[in-house]
Amino acid sequence: MKYLIIAAVVSVVSILIYARLRPYLQLIRKVVTALNVSTEVTTAPRERSPSKNKLVRCDSCGTWVPSDRAIRVGSGRANYCSSECLVKHSDSREKLAG
């Protein structure tokens, strides 16, 4: 009978301690799962698709545009984003030369 009372008291104390610690245990579990998920995401290799279209810089305004939309002058060394930039750049060259 004495052992039965001791077992009951130990059980009640264990339940009370667990009830107090349960929120902290759940918090620890959430943190651990979040850390596991973040390491899985960062260790996964990123697959890059090859770029079909390179960017070129406009010689007049400095804007980056796709090479298929750029206006090329001469042997393709001069690139412009629009006809306005081409005209503006040619006007500035004429002013410098003249």
DSSP file (Angstrom, degrees, kcal/mol; ACC not computed):
  #  RESIDUE AA STRUCTURE BP1 BP2  ACC     N-H-->O    O-->H-N    N-H-->O    O-->H-N    TCO  KAPPA ALPHA  PHI   PSI    X-CA   Y-CA   Z-CA
    1    1 A M     >        0   0    0      0, 0.0     4,-1.7     0, 0.0     5,-0.2   0.000 360.0 360.0 360.0 -38.2    0.0    0.0    0.0
    2    2 A K  H  >  +     0   0    0      1,-0.2     4,-2.0     2,-0.2     5,-0.1   0.901 360.0  49.8 -62.3 -41.5    2.9    2.3    0.8
    3    3 A Y  H  > S+     0   0    0      1,-0.2     4,-2.4     2,-0.2    -1,-0.2   0.828 106.6  56.0 -67.4 -32.3    4.4    1.9   -2.7
    4    4 A L  H  > S+     0   0    0      2,-0.2     4,-1.9     1,-0.2    -1,-0.2   0.895 108.6  46.6 -66.4 -40.7    1.0    2.6   -4.3
    5    5 A I  H  X S+     0   0    0     -4,-1.7     4,-2.4     2,-0.2    -2,-0.2   0.904 112.6  49.9 -68.4 -42.1    0.8    5.9   -2.5
    6    6 A I  H  X S+     0   0    0     -4,-2.0     4,-2.5     1,-0.2    -2,-0.2   0.910 111.0  49.6 -63.5 -41.7    4.4    6.8   -3.5
    7    7 A A  H  X S+     0   0    0     -4,-2.4     4,-2.2     2,-0.2    -1,-0.2   0.881 111.1  49.6 -64.3 -39.1    3.7    5.9   -7.1
    8    8 A A  H  X S+     0   0    0     -4,-1.9     4,-2.4     2,-0.2    -2,-0.2   0.914 111.8  47.9 -66.4 -43.1    0.6    8.0   -7.2
    9    9 A V  H  X S+     0   0    0     -4,-2.4     4,-2.4     2,-0.2    -2,-0.2   0.920 112.8  48.4 -64.4 -43.6    2.4   11.0   -5.7
   10   10 A V  H  X S+     0   0    0     -4,-2.5     4,-2.4     1,-0.2    -1,-0.2   0.890 111.6  50.8 -63.7 -39.4    5.3   10.7   -8.1
   11   11 A S  H  X S+     0   0    0     -4,-2.2     4,-2.4     2,-0.2    -2,-0.2   0.920 110.9  47.4 -63.5 -44.8    2.8   10.4  -11.0
   12   12 A V  H  X S+     0   0    0     -4,-2.4     4,-2.2     2,-0.2    -2,-0.2   0.913 113.3  48.2 -64.1 -42.9    1.0   13.6   -9.9
   13   13 A V  H  X S+     0   0    0     -4,-2.4     4,-2.4     2,-0.2    -1,-0.2   0.905 111.4  50.7 -64.4 -40.9    4.2   15.5   -9.5
   14   14 A S  H  X S+     0   0    0     -4,-2.4     4,-2.6     1,-0.2    -2,-0.2   0.904 110.1  49.6 -63.6 -41.8    5.4   14.3  -13.0
   15   15 A I  H  X S+     0   0    0     -4,-2.4     4,-2.3     2,-0.2    -1,-0.2   0.903 111.5  49.0 -64.3 -41.4    2.2   15.4  -14.6
   16   16 A L  H  X S+     0   0    0     -4,-2.2     4,-1.7     2,-0.2    -2,-0.2   0.899 112.4  47.7 -65.8 -40.9    2.4   18.8  -13.0
   17   17 A I  H  X S+     0   0    0     -4,-2.4     4,-2.1     2,-0.2    -2,-0.2   0.928 112.7  48.9 -66.0 -43.8    6.0   19.3  -14.1
   18   18 A Y  H  X S+     0   0    0     -4,-2.6     4,-1.8     1,-0.2    -2,-0.2   0.896 108.1  54.3 -62.8 -39.7    5.2   18.2  -17.6
   19   19 A A  H  < S+     0   0    0     -4,-2.3    -1,-0.2     1,-0.2    -2,-0.2   0.869 111.5  45.6 -62.3 -36.3    2.2   20.6  -17.7
   20   20 A R  H  < S+     0   0    0     -4,-1.7     4,-0.3     1,-0.2    -1,-0.2   0.849 118.4  41.7 -73.4 -35.0    4.5   23.5  -16.8
   21   21 A L  H  X S+     0   0    0     -4,-2.1     4,-2.2     1,-0.2     3,-0.4   0.623  90.1  89.5 -88.8 -13.7    7.2   22.5  -19.3
   22   22 A R  H  X S+     0   0    0     -4,-1.8     4,-2.4     1,-0.2     5,-0.2   0.874  84.9  51.1 -57.2 -45.3    5.0   21.6  -22.2
   23   23 A P  H  > S+     0   0    0      0, 0.0     4,-1.9     0, 0.0    -1,-0.2   0.896 112.6  47.8 -60.6 -37.1    4.8   25.1  -23.8
   24   24 A Y  H  > S+     0   0    0     -3,-0.4     4,-2.3    -4,-0.3    -2,-0.2   0.877 110.4  51.4 -69.7 -37.5    8.6   25.3  -23.7
   25   25 A L  H  X S+     0   0    0     -4,-2.2     4,-2.1     2,-0.2    -1,-0.2   0.892 110.1  49.4 -65.5 -39.4    9.0   21.8  -25.2
   26   26 A Q  H  X S+     0   0    0     -4,-2.4     4,-2.2     2,-0.2    -2,-0.2   0.890 110.3  51.2 -66.0 -39.0    6.6   22.8  -28.0
   27   27 A L  H  X S+     0   0    0     -4,-1.9     4,-2.3     2,-0.2    -2,-0.2   0.918 109.9  49.2 -63.2 -43.6    8.6   25.9  -28.7
   28   28 A I  H  X S+     0   0    0     -4,-2.3     4,-2.4     1,-0.2    -2,-0.2   0.899 110.1  51.8 -62.6 -40.4   11.9   24.0  -28.8
   29   29 A R  H  X S+     0   0    0     -4,-2.1     4,-2.3     1,-0.2    -1,-0.2   0.904 109.8  49.0 -63.7 -41.9   10.3   21.5  -31.3
   30   30 A K  H  X S+     0   0    0     -4,-2.2     4,-2.3     2,-0.2    -2,-0.2   0.906 111.6  49.3 -64.3 -41.4    9.2   24.4  -33.5
   31   31 A V  H  X S+     0   0    0     -4,-2.3     4,-2.3     2,-0.2    -2,-0.2   0.920 111.3  49.2 -64.2 -43.3   12.6   25.9  -33.5
   32   32 A V  H  X S+     0   0    0     -4,-2.4     4,-2.2     1,-0.2    -2,-0.2   0.918 112.3  47.1 -64.5 -43.0   14.3   22.7  -34.3
   33   33 A T  H  X S+     0   0    0     -4,-2.3     4,-2.2     2,-0.2    -1,-0.2   0.879 111.4  51.9 -67.3 -35.8   11.9   21.9  -37.2
   34   34 A A  H  X S+     0   0    0     -4,-2.3     4,-2.2     2,-0.2    -2,-0.2   0.902 110.2  48.5 -65.7 -39.4   12.4   25.5  -38.5
   35   35 A L  H  X S+     0   0    0     -4,-2.3     4,-1.9     2,-0.2    -2,-0.2   0.889 110.9  50.8 -67.0 -38.2   16.2   25.1  -38.4
   36   36 A N  H  X S+     0   0    0     -4,-2.2     4,-1.6     2,-0.2    -2,-0.2   0.903 111.3  47.9 -65.4 -40.7   15.9   21.7  -40.2
   37   37 A V  H  X S+     0   0    0     -4,-2.2     4,-2.0     1,-0.2    -2,-0.2   0.908 110.9  51.1 -66.5 -41.6   13.8   23.2  -43.0
   38   38 A S  H  X S+     0   0    0     -4,-2.2     4,-2.1     1,-0.2    -1,-0.2   0.860 109.3  50.0 -68.3 -33.9   16.1   26.2  -43.4
   39   39 A T  H  X S+     0   0    0     -4,-1.9     4,-1.7     2,-0.2    -1,-0.2   0.858 109.6  51.9 -71.9 -32.6   19.2   24.0  -43.8
   40   40 A E  H  X S+     0   0    0     -4,-1.6     4,-0.8     2,-0.2    -2,-0.2   0.886 111.3  47.6 -67.3 -37.8   17.4   21.8  -46.4
   41   41 A V  H  < S+     0   0    0     -4,-2.0     3,-0.4     1,-0.2    -2,-0.2   0.916 113.9  45.5 -70.2 -42.7   16.5   24.9  -48.4
   42   42 A T  H  < S+     0   0    0     -4,-2.1    -1,-0.2     1,-0.2    -2,-0.2   0.789 111.6  51.6 -74.8 -26.1   20.0   26.4  -48.3
   43   43 A T  H  < S+     0   0    0     -4,-1.7    -1,-0.2    -5,-0.2    -2,-0.2   0.654  84.9 101.3 -85.5 -13.1   21.8   23.2  -49.1
   44   44 A A  S  < S-     0   0    0     -4,-0.8     2,-0.1    -3,-0.4    -4,-0.0  -0.549  81.4-116.7 -70.9 129.3   19.6   22.5  -52.2
   45   45 A P        -     0   0    0      0, 0.0     2,-0.5     0, 0.0    -1,-0.1  -0.415  23.4-125.9 -69.4 140.8   21.6   23.5  -55.3
   46   46 A R        -     0   0    0     -2,-0.1     2,-0.6    -3,-0.0     0, 0.0  -0.743  16.7-143.7 -88.5 127.8   20.0   26.2  -57.4
   47   47 A E        -     0   0    0     -2,-0.5     2,-0.5     2,-0.0    -1,-0.0  -0.818  14.6-158.6 -93.3 122.1   19.5   25.3  -61.0
   48   48 A R        -     0   0    0     -2,-0.6     3,-0.0     3,-0.0    -2,-0.0  -0.846  10.4-137.5-102.2 133.0   20.1   28.3  -63.3
   49   49 A S        -     0   0    0     -2,-0.5     2,-0.1     1,-0.1     3,-0.0  -0.708  33.1-104.4 -84.8 139.0   18.6   28.3  -66.7
   50   50 A P        -     0   0    0      0, 0.0     2,-0.4     0, 0.0    -1,-0.1  -0.384  37.7-111.7 -65.0 137.6   21.0   29.6  -69.3
   51   51 A S        -     0   0    0      1,-0.2     3,-0.1    -2,-0.1    -3,-0.0  -0.540  23.8-165.2 -72.9 126.6   20.2   33.1  -70.4
   52   52 A K  S    S+     0   0    0     -2,-0.4     2,-0.5     1,-0.2    -1,-0.2   0.771  77.9  40.9 -79.7 -26.5   18.9   33.3  -73.9
   53   53 A N  S    S-     0   0    0     -3,-0.0    -1,-0.2    14,-0.0     2,-0.1  -0.975  74.6-148.1-132.0 121.1   19.4   37.0  -74.2
   54   54 A K        -     0   0    0     -2,-0.5    13,-2.9    -3,-0.1     2,-0.4  -0.468  21.5-119.3 -81.6 156.3   22.4   39.0  -72.8
   55   55 A L  E     -A   66   0A   0     11,-0.2     2,-0.3    -2,-0.1     9,-0.1  -0.781  26.4-167.6 -95.8 141.8   22.0   42.5  -71.6
   56   56 A V  E     -A   65   0A   0      9,-3.0     9,-2.7    -2,-0.4     2,-0.4  -0.928  20.7-118.9-125.2 153.5   23.9   45.4  -73.2
   57   57 A R  E     -A   64   0A   0     -2,-0.3    22,-0.3     7,-0.2     2,-0.2  -0.762  24.9-118.3 -97.3 135.0   24.4   48.9  -71.9
   58   58 A C     >  -     0   0    0      5,-2.6     4,-1.1    -2,-0.4    22,-0.2  -0.514  15.6-145.1 -68.2 131.5   23.1   51.9  -73.9
   59   59 A D  T  4 S+     0   0    0     20,-3.1    -1,-0.1    -2,-0.2    21,-0.1   0.682  94.6  44.7 -73.2 -17.2   26.0   54.1  -74.9
   60   60 A S  T  4 S+     0   0    0     19,-0.3    -1,-0.1     3,-0.1    20,-0.1   0.923 131.4   9.6 -92.1 -54.3   23.9   57.3  -74.4
   61   61 A C  T  4 S-     0   0    0      2,-0.1    -2,-0.1     0, 0.0    19,-0.1   0.599  91.5-121.3-107.7 -13.4   21.9   56.9  -71.2
   62   62 A G     <  +     0   0    0     -4,-1.1     2,-0.2     1,-0.3    -3,-0.1   0.559  57.2 150.5  86.0   8.0   23.5   53.8  -69.6
   63   63 A T        -     0   0    0     -6,-0.1    -5,-2.6     1,-0.1     2,-0.5  -0.527  46.0-126.4 -75.3 139.8   20.3   51.8  -69.4
   64   64 A W  E     +A   57   0A   0     -7,-0.2    -7,-0.2    -2,-0.2    -1,-0.1  -0.765  37.0 171.0 -87.7 127.5   20.7   48.0  -69.7
   65   65 A V  E     -A   56   0A   0     -9,-2.7    -9,-3.0    -2,-0.5     5,-0.1  -0.928  41.2 -89.6-132.2 155.8   18.5   46.5  -72.4
   66   66 A P  E >>  -A   55   0A   0      0, 0.0     3,-1.4     0, 0.0     4,-1.0  -0.397  38.1-123.2 -63.5 143.5   18.3   43.0  -73.9
   67   67 A S  T 34 S+     0   0    0    -13,-2.9     3,-0.2     1,-0.3   -12,-0.1   0.791 109.5  58.4 -64.1 -27.9   20.6   42.6  -76.9
   68   68 A D  T 34 S+     0   0    0    -14,-0.2    -1,-0.3     1,-0.2   -13,-0.1   0.723 110.3  43.9 -75.2 -17.8   17.8   41.7  -79.3
   69   69 A R  T <4 S+     0   0    0     -3,-1.4    -1,-0.2     2,-0.1    -2,-0.2   0.558  93.1 104.3 -96.6 -10.8   16.1   45.0  -78.6
   70   70 A A  S  < S-     0   0    0     -4,-1.0     2,-0.6    -3,-0.2    11,-0.2  -0.392  71.8-127.0 -74.4 148.1   19.2   47.1  -78.7
   71   71 A I  E     -B   80   0B   0      9,-3.2     9,-1.9    -2,-0.1     2,-0.4  -0.860  27.4-154.8 -94.3 119.7   19.9   49.3  -81.7
   72   72 A R  E     -B   79   0B   0     -2,-0.6     2,-0.4     7,-0.2     7,-0.2  -0.781   7.6-164.7-100.8 139.0   23.4   48.5  -83.0
   73   73 A V  E > > -B   78   0B   0      5,-2.2     5,-1.2    -2,-0.4     3,-0.9  -0.958  57.4 -15.0-122.0 140.6   25.4   51.0  -85.0
   74   74 A G  T 3 5S-     0   0    0     -2,-0.4    -2,-0.1     1,-0.2     0, 0.0  -0.508 132.8 -10.9  72.9-134.3   28.5   50.2  -87.0
   75   75 A S  T 3 5S-     0   0    0     -2,-0.2    -1,-0.2     1,-0.1    -3,-0.0   0.174 109.8 -86.8 -87.9  18.9   30.1   46.8  -86.3
   76   76 A G  T < 5S+     0   0    0     -3,-0.9    -2,-0.2     2,-0.2    -1,-0.1   0.549 102.2 113.2  90.9   8.4   27.9   46.3  -83.2
   77   77 A R  T   5 +     0   0    0     -4,-0.5     2,-0.5     1,-0.1    -3,-0.1   0.820  67.6  62.7 -81.1 -30.7   30.2   48.1  -80.8
   78   78 A A  E   < -B   73   0B   0     -5,-1.2    -5,-2.2   -20,-0.0     2,-0.4  -0.853  69.1-175.1 -98.8 124.9   27.7   50.9  -80.2
   79   79 A N  E     -B   72   0B   0     -2,-0.5   -20,-3.1   -22,-0.3     2,-0.3  -0.949   3.9-173.5-121.7 139.4   24.4   49.9  -78.6
   80   80 A Y  E     -B   71   0B   0     -9,-1.9    -9,-3.2    -2,-0.4     3,-0.1  -0.974  24.0-144.3-132.5 147.0   21.4   52.2  -77.9
   81   81 A C  S    S+     0   0    0     -2,-0.3     2,-0.3   -11,-0.2    -1,-0.1   0.787  82.7   1.0 -81.4 -27.0   18.2   51.5  -76.1
   82   82 A S  S  > S-     0   0    0    -11,-0.1     4,-1.7     1,-0.1    -1,-0.1  -0.952  73.2-104.0-152.2 168.9   16.0   53.6  -78.4
   83   83 A S  H  > S+     0   0    0     -2,-0.3     4,-2.5     1,-0.2     5,-0.2   0.820 118.2  60.9 -67.9 -29.3   16.1   55.8  -81.4
   84   84 A E  H  > S+     0   0    0      1,-0.2     4,-2.7     2,-0.2    -1,-0.2   0.916 105.2  46.9 -62.5 -42.8   15.9   58.9  -79.1
   85   85 A C  H  > S+     0   0    0      2,-0.2     4,-2.5     1,-0.2    -1,-0.2   0.877 111.0  52.7 -66.2 -37.0   19.1   57.9  -77.4
   86   86 A L  H  X S+     0   0    0     -4,-1.7     4,-2.2     2,-0.2    -2,-0.2   0.931 112.8  43.7 -63.0 -45.7   20.7   57.3  -80.8
   87   87 A V  H  X S+     0   0    0     -4,-2.5     4,-2.5     2,-0.2    -2,-0.2   0.918 114.0  50.6 -65.7 -43.6   19.7   60.8  -82.0
   88   88 A K  H  X S+     0   0    0     -4,-2.7     4,-1.9     1,-0.2    -2,-0.2   0.903 112.4  46.7 -62.3 -41.3   20.7   62.4  -78.7
   89   89 A H  H  X S+     0   0    0     -4,-2.5     4,-1.8     2,-0.2    -1,-0.2   0.893 112.4  49.0 -69.5 -39.4   24.1   60.8  -78.8
   90   90 A S  H  X S+     0   0    0     -4,-2.2     4,-2.0    -5,-0.2    -2,-0.2   0.871 110.2  52.4 -69.1 -34.7   24.7   61.7  -82.4
   91   91 A D  H  X S+     0   0    0     -4,-2.5     4,-1.9     1,-0.2    -2,-0.2   0.896 109.1  49.4 -65.0 -39.8   23.7   65.3  -81.7
   92   92 A S  H  X S+     0   0    0     -4,-1.9     4,-1.7     1,-0.2    -2,-0.2   0.846 110.1  51.3 -69.2 -33.1   26.2   65.5  -78.8
   93   93 A R  H  X S+     0   0    0     -4,-1.8     4,-2.4     2,-0.2    -1,-0.2   0.888 108.6  51.2 -68.4 -38.7   29.0   64.1  -81.1
   94   94 A E  H  X S+     0   0    0     -4,-2.0     4,-2.5     1,-0.2    -2,-0.2   0.891 109.2  50.9 -65.4 -37.9   28.2   66.7  -83.7
   95   95 A K  H  < S+     0   0    0     -4,-1.9    -1,-0.2     2,-0.2    -2,-0.2   0.881 111.9  47.1 -66.1 -37.8   28.4   69.5  -81.1
   96   96 A L  H  < S+     0   0    0     -4,-1.7    -2,-0.2     2,-0.2    -1,-0.2   0.887 117.0  43.1 -70.5 -38.2   31.8   68.2  -79.9
   97   97 A A  H  <        0   0    0     -4,-2.4    -2,-0.2     1,-0.2    -1,-0.2   0.832 360.0 360.0 -76.5 -32.0   33.1   67.9  -83.4
   98   98 A G     <        0   0    0     -4,-2.5    -1,-0.2    -5,-0.2    -2,-0.2   0.438 360.0 360.0-103.7 360.0   31.8   71.2  -84.7
